[in-house]
Amino acid sequence: MNFLEKYALSCGLKATKPYLRDAYYPILYENFIVIDTSFSDVQFKYDHWQKVIGILSQLLNESGIYVLQIGNPDDPQLQGVHRINGTANYNQTSFVIKKSSLVISSNSFGLHVASAANTPSISLVKSKEHSAFYPFWEGNSDLLYGEKDKIFNNKLINTIKPESVAQKIAEKLNLNLHFPFETVFIGEKYRDGVEFVESVPDQSVNLSSLGTKTIIYRMDLLFSEKYLLEQLHQGKCTIVTNKRINLKIIEEF
């Protein structure tokens, strides 16, 4: 039973479609989709939106489809999208959603507005056991479920593979996505916008060539203060060691 049905049953009322008065919001694009990154509980927070955008970006650009990000002002900013977080109120957000071709989100305000407005949507649900939170008016909504991770106990919603979300978006937009890769495992340290690069100190690494600003230097696997010094000249690094390091090297930086 959907949670809305439970509320209605408790109150002795019948749930009907809500009406939300729209307010105009200036939109520069005619053809766009919406990603709502807001969440009511941390367990509904999907951490791989940027990876989804990365998979779809070329296809969407070629198809003339833009991406708008809505949600809370402090939601992580996605790259390659037009962000209106914190600039649109509820009424304006409703206006944007009704103009969009598709809404993608986890359990959030935008998803339920899309459901009531019959705007096509994709709902990310952390597990089938939590399907009571899916949009009540689900006639035009597709659901993707997380799976239980008994080994690493990862957050359920994060087990939904980014390529699965991207593929479902392409299907809803009648686009042909070719992505010949499959996610095998996503560790608990993996987060959008945060890259973890490790190196054994048998060389110094050019950080800019890897597109990262920092590196984890594994001095516990090979101890070399010479290469540590060279690496620190390249940029910031996190040092992992089981031996004492000459503090003069650290003090220099």
Disulfide bonds with the S-S distance in Angstrom:
none
